[in-house]
């Protein structure tokens, strides 16, 4: 019963991210897509409803299937996304923006401004999600994640034993990933917070 009520609460909490302007923009985007398939010109007065930002283009692990993991980018090219530029982007797009994806191939939690980035989007009523290998989450920042207003946290759990896990997550510890999930869930309960939705992902 509690799980069902939690899902209902989570569903209705998503409505805070919808405004008339954002819904209208979504409809324009859908119309533009239909027009393009019909061979007509796309509409020009549409804005993106989501953006993806790479908060850090480097990682602590050496995953063989990932360009970042196999170190295609030299150390001199490593960088974190500039917070002032991020705020400018959010300010320019916030009237139509619904979702900000704060990850790509690097490890987001290597950017010390990540919590501030989440809060800034949350204050603009924009849905936020990020993905992590879970190696950096401890009791302190698990609470900080919940307090930031993050909506969705994806944690890579690629195996049920360390032997299997480390074939994909080279350099990582399975117990750290699973413990990080427990910490976030415990922090949610302690702070009586619905988000973030915690999702475990596994490479098959």
C-alpha positions, 0 to 999 in steps of 0.5 A: 500500500505504501509503495502504491501511494508513493507512486501516486505522489511521485506521479502528481509531483511531476505536474509542477514541471508543466506550464501552459508555455511548456505544453504549447511548445511540446505541441509545436514540436510534435507538429513540426515533427509531423510536418517534416515527415510529410515533406513540409518545412519544420516550424522555426518558433520551437524551443528544446524541451530537454537538454543534456549537459556533460557536467564532467568529461572524465571519470574515475573508472576505466570501463572498456565500452566507454570512450571516457573510460578508455581515456580517449580524452587526454588529461589536458582536455579534462574539464567540468561544465562552467556553472555561469554558462550553465545558469545562462543556458537555463535562464535562456530556455527555462520558459520551455525547458522541462528536463535537464539531463546532467550526464553523458559519459563522464562521472557527474559527481566529479563536478563539485558544482553538480548540486548547485546545478541541480538546485538552480534547475529545480528552482526554475521548476525543471526536472533533473536527472543524473547517472553515476557509478556510485563510487562517490556517494557517502552519508553526507552527499546522499543527503545533499542529493536529496536536498538539491531536489534531484528528480531521478538518480541512475546508479550503474550496478553491473553485476551481483558479484565483484568478479562480474561487476569489474569486467564492465566497471573496471576500478570500481567496487560493487559494494560501494555502488549498492551501499550508495543506493541504500544511503540515498534511500535512507536519506529520502526516508529521513528527510521525508522526501519523494524524489529522487527516483532511484533507478538501478541499471545493468549492462546485459 
